[in-house]
């Protein structure tokens, strides 16, 4: 397993929070990041290496997933 860090980006482009993700590879880490993050843009990093950006999803109406 490899440790990744998912940084949440606020409206000003600054990191506002972060959480750890353990995954076997970049693709699995990105999938986990997308599943965890639905309301705020985030960046996924593995150490000093940028892996990818996860854009925020628009709010869902009741009954939609």
C-alpha positions, 0 to 999 in steps of 0.5 A: 500500500502507498500513502496518499494525501487528499488536500481540500482546496477552498474558494481562494485556492488554498488547502483547507483540510486534508485526509490520508488515503492508502491505496495500491496505485494511483488509479485506486487512490483517485477512485477513493478520492472521488468517492470521498469527495463530493462537495469541494475541489481537492488535489491528490498527492503522493509525497511531493508528486501531484497525482491529480485533481478531483473537482467538486460535484454539484449538490444532489437533489433529494432522491438522487445519488 
